[in-house]
């Protein structure tokens, strides 16, 4: 429409509509571009990317078992992602989900093998869950003490403690927790069948996935709807404002890191009670780092984290098909994960 001065004025609502279409276009590009680039990578190795992608989708969603495997993979990613997302809301960077998970698995296995084997499921499983949470909280508490009392950077402290945790588990599975009937293989005795998490018939999916969803909802509720969550968010967005408001900064840092460790420790317990049934030196390898990746992709939002963890779980399950269908190692699927992360982070900045 023209005004008297000859200026063209678009009808109301035209620009918001354009902005919506632009946003959708960016979101589509973010989703498609990593797979296009990864397809070019596959073509360089003589692999048909379209056929391989179809096989990967069928392996993840072709039947109930495959879909259950995706959810199974996503479960520890959700919990270790929460262990990164919760401190991030307070302005902290916790990369220690890996170590907190394996220490939680160590505690859960120790109590299951030596104290809980004769207990019924209704009592033994909750106690095992508490033991895993306690182990993760202890390891998260070490990071908290180093941060609050030692004034060390929590990122460096949590990363280094991951290696200490791995060697600690190795010490126990080669020593006091080693199965005497393992033919010298380093793993613990198998836990009692009464301590295994119930599964859905026809799959390996267990109720641990429900626990992960419930904890994601709980963390979201605390952060979004409670006074404590408000204090955490204020601290994360402006520490100076939090100090002037009289917030106890160090106390908040301490308990946020302890709570993050508990979440990752529960993931360790679920791996033992739901999947492996015994502790190994490789239990939960890289789950903490992939959970941290899922949290970054979700911009530390607890509910969006469930979606990004599901995406990483789908890619992880599809990695087996990649190895069979292309001859490439299954670890090459990590390239696709990295591309997805780069485009999500870059797209977020672009959309802003």
C-alpha positions in Angstrom: 0.0 0.0 0.0 1.3 3.5 -1.0 1.1 6.5 1.3 0.8 10.1 0.1 4.6 10.5 0.1 4.9 7.5 -2.2 6.4 5.2 0.5 5.3 1.6 0.2 4.0 0.2 3.5 3.5 -3.6 3.9 0.3 -4.7 5.5 0.4 -5.6 9.2 1.7 -9.1 9.8 3.8 -9.4 6.7 7.1 -9.0 8.4 6.4 -11.4 11.3 5.4 -13.9 8.7 8.7 -13.4 6.9 10.5 -13.8 10.2 8.8 -17.1 10.9 9.6 -18.5 7.5 13.2 -17.3 7.9 13.4 -19.1 11.3 12.0 -22.3 9.8 14.4 -22.1 6.9 17.3 -21.8 9.3 16.0 -24.7 11.4 15.7 -26.9 8.3 19.2 -25.9 7.2 20.6 -26.8 10.6 19.0 -30.2 10.4 19.8 -31.1 6.8 23.3 -29.6 6.4 25.2 -32.0 8.7 23.8 -35.0 6.9 24.6 -33.5 3.5 28.2 -32.9 4.5 28.5 -36.3 6.1 27.1 -37.7 2.8 29.9 -36.1 0.9 32.3 -37.7 3.4 30.7 -41.1 2.7 30.9 -40.5 -1.1 34.7 -39.9 -0.7 34.9 -43.5 0.6 32.7 -44.9 -2.2 29.6 -45.4 0.0 26.1 -44.5 -1.2 24.9 -42.1 1.5 21.2 -42.3 0.6 21.1 -46.1 0.9 23.1 -46.0 4.1 20.8 -43.3 5.7 17.8 -45.5 4.9 19.4 -48.5 6.6 20.3 -46.4 9.6 16.8 -45.1 10.0 15.4 -48.7 9.6 17.8 -50.0 12.3 16.6 -47.3 14.7 12.9 -47.2 13.9 12.2 -50.3 11.9 10.8 -52.3 14.8 10.2 -52.1 18.5 13.6 -53.5 19.4 15.4 -50.9 17.4 13.4 -48.1 18.9 14.0 -49.4 22.4 17.7 -49.4 21.7 17.5 -45.7 20.8 15.8 -44.9 24.1 18.2 -47.1 25.9 21.2 -45.2 24.5 19.5 -41.9 25.3 18.9 -42.7 29.0 22.5 -42.0 30.2 22.8 -39.1 27.9 19.8 -37.4 29.5 21.1 -37.9 33.0 24.7 -36.9 32.3 23.3 -34.0 30.2 21.4 -32.8 33.3 24.6 -33.1 35.3 26.1 -30.5 32.9 22.9 -28.4 32.3 22.1 -27.7 36.0 25.5 -26.2 36.9 25.5 -24.3 33.6 22.4 -22.4 34.8 24.5 -21.3 37.8 27.4 -20.2 35.5 29.5 -23.3 36.0 30.9 -25.7 33.5 30.8 -29.3 34.8 32.5 -31.7 32.4 32.7 -34.3 35.2 29.7 -36.4 34.3 31.9 -39.1 33.0 33.7 -39.6 36.3 30.6 -39.1 38.4 28.8 -41.8 36.4 31.5 -44.4 36.9 31.8 -43.7 40.6 28.1 -44.0 40.9 28.3 -47.3 39.1 31.1 -48.4 41.5 29.1 -47.5 44.6 25.9 -49.2 43.2 27.9 -52.4 42.4 29.7 -52.5 45.7 26.5 -52.3 47.7 24.7 -54.7 45.3 27.4 -57.4 45.6 28.2 -57.2 49.3 25.0 -56.0 51.0 21.9 -56.1 48.8 22.1 -59.4 47.0 19.6 -61.1 49.3 17.1 -58.3 49.3 13.8 -58.2 47.4 13.5 -55.9 44.3 11.2 -53.4 46.0 13.8 -52.7 48.6 17.1 -53.5 46.9 16.7 -51.5 43.8 15.9 -48.2 45.6 18.8 -48.7 48.0 21.0 -49.4 45.0 19.8 -46.2 43.4 20.6 -44.3 46.6 24.1 -45.8 46.6 24.7 -44.7 43.0 23.5 -41.2 43.7 25.7 -41.1 46.8 28.8 -42.1 44.8 28.1 -39.5 42.1 27.4 -36.8 44.8 30.7 -37.7 46.4 32.6 -37.2 43.2 30.7 -34.0 42.4 31.4 -32.8 45.9 35.1 -33.1 45.2 34.8 -30.7 42.3 32.7 -28.4 44.6 35.3 -28.4 47.3 38.0 -27.6 44.8 35.9 -24.8 43.4 34.7 -23.3 46.6 37.6 -23.9 49.0 40.6 -24.3 46.6 39.3 -21.6 44.1 40.2 -23.9 41.2 38.5 -23.8 37.9 35.6 -26.3 38.0 36.1 -27.2 34.3 39.7 -28.3 34.7 39.0 -30.0 38.1 36.1 -32.0 36.7 37.9 -33.1 33.6 41.0 -34.3 35.6 38.8 -36.1 38.1 37.3 -38.1 35.2 40.6 -39.8 34.7 41.0 -40.4 38.5 37.6 -42.0 38.5 38.4 -44.3 35.6 41.6 -45.5 37.3 39.7 -45.9 40.6 37.2 -48.2 39.0 40.1 -50.1 37.3 41.7 -50.5 40.7 38.6 -52.1 42.2 37.7 -54.4 39.3 41.3 -55.7 39.3 41.2 -56.1 43.1 38.5 -56.2 45.8 35.6 -56.3 43.3 37.1 -58.8 40.9 34.9 -61.8 40.1 36.9 -64.9 41.3 35.2 -66.9 38.4 36.1 -64.4 35.7 39.1 -66.3 34.4 41.2 -63.3 35.2 39.0 -60.8 33.3 38.7 -57.5 35.1 35.0 -57.3 36.1 32.9 -57.6 39.2 30.6 -60.5 40.1 27.2 -60.3 38.6 24.5 -58.6 40.7 21.4 -60.5 41.8 18.6 -60.9 39.2 16.3 -59.3 41.8 18.3 -56.1 41.5 17.9 -55.8 37.7 15.5 -53.2 36.4 12.3 -54.4 34.8 12.3 -54.4 31.0 9.7 -54.2 28.2 9.1 -57.6 26.6 10.8 -57.9 23.2 13.3 -55.2 23.9 16.2 -54.4 26.3 14.5 -51.1 27.3 14.1 -50.8 31.1 12.4 -48.4 33.5 15.6 -46.4 33.8 14.3 -44.4 30.9 11.3 -43.4 32.9 13.5 -42.4 35.8 15.6 -40.2 33.4 12.4 -38.5 32.1 11.1 -37.9 35.6 14.4 -36.3 36.7 14.5 -34.1 33.6 11.0 -32.8 34.5 12.1 -32.3 38.1 15.1 -30.3 37.2 13.1 -28.2 34.8 10.4 -27.6 37.5 13.1 -26.6 40.1 14.8 -24.2 37.7 11.6 -22.6 36.3 9.1 -22.6 39.1 10.9 -22.4 42.4 12.7 -19.7 44.4 15.8 -21.9 44.4 15.8 -22.1 40.7 15.4 -18.4 40.4 18.4 -17.9 42.6 20.4 -20.3 40.4 19.4 -18.5 37.2 20.2 -15.1 38.6 23.6 -16.3 39.7 24.3 -17.8 36.3 23.2 -14.7 34.4 24.8 -12.0 36.7 27.0 -13.0 39.6 27.5 -9.4 40.7 23.8 -8.9 40.9 23.5 -12.1 42.9 26.1 -10.9 45.4 24.5 -7.5 45.8 21.1 -9.3 46.4 22.8 -11.2 49.3 22.9 -14.6 47.7 25.4 -17.1 49.3 27.4 -17.7 46.1 29.7 -20.5 47.3 26.9 -22.4 49.0 24.9 -22.4 45.8 27.9 -23.5 43.8 28.6 -26.3 46.2 25.1 -27.8 46.3 24.6 -27.4 42.5 27.7 -29.4 41.8 26.7 -32.1 44.4 23.3 -32.3 42.8 24.8 -32.6 39.3 27.0 -35.5 40.6 23.9 -37.2 42.0 22.2 -37.1 38.6 25.3 -38.6 36.9 25.7 -41.2 39.6 22.1 -42.4 39.1 23.0 -42.9 35.4 25.8 -45.2 36.6 23.5 -47.2 38.7 21.0 -47.5 35.8 23.8 -48.8 33.6 24.6 -51.6 36.1 21.1 -52.5 37.0 19.6 -52.1 33.6 22.2 -53.2 31.1 25.5 -54.7 32.2 24.6 -56.4 35.4 28.2 -56.1 36.6 30.9 -53.4 36.8 33.6 -53.3 34.1 36.6 -51.0 33.6 34.8 -49.7 30.5 31.4 -49.2 32.0 29.8 -45.9 30.8 32.8 -45.0 28.6 32.2 -41.6 26.9 28.6 -41.4 28.2 29.5 -38.3 30.3 31.0 -36.5 27.3 28.1 -37.3 25.1 25.7 -36.1 27.8 27.7 -32.8 27.9 27.3 -32.6 24.1 23.6 -33.2 24.4 23.3 -30.4 27.0 25.2 -28.0 24.8 23.0 -28.8 21.8 19.9 -28.1 24.0 21.4 -24.9 25.4 21.1 -26.4 28.8 17.3 -26.6 28.8 16.3 -29.7 30.7 13.3 -30.6 28.5 15.0 -29.9 25.2 17.8 -32.0 26.5 15.6 -35.1 26.2 15.2 -34.4 22.4 18.9 -33.9 21.8 19.8 -37.0 23.9 17.3 -38.9 21.7 19.0 -37.6 18.6 22.4 -38.7 19.9 21.0 -42.1 20.9 19.6 -42.5 17.4 23.0 -41.7 15.8 24.8 -44.1 18.3 22.5 -47.0 17.4 22.9 -46.2 13.7 26.6 -46.4 14.1 26.4 -50.2 14.1 24.6 -50.1 10.8 27.3 -47.7 9.5 30.0 -50.2 10.3 28.2 -53.1 8.6 26.9 -51.2 5.6 29.9 -49.2 4.7 32.9 -50.9 6.1 33.9 -47.7 8.0 34.5 -48.0 11.8 31.4 -47.3 13.9 33.4 -44.6 15.6 33.2 -42.5 12.4 29.7 -41.7 13.4 31.3 -39.3 15.8 32.0 -37.1 12.8 28.2 -36.8 12.2 27.7 -36.0 15.9 30.3 -33.2 15.7 28.7 -31.7 12.5 25.3 -31.7 14.2 26.7 -29.9 17.2 28.5 -27.3 15.1 25.4 -26.5 13.0 23.2 -26.3 16.1 25.5 -23.9 17.9 26.2 -21.9 14.8 22.5 -21.7 13.8 21.6 -20.5 17.2 24.0 -17.6 16.9 22.9 -16.9 13.3 19.2 -16.8 14.3 20.0 -14.3 17.1 
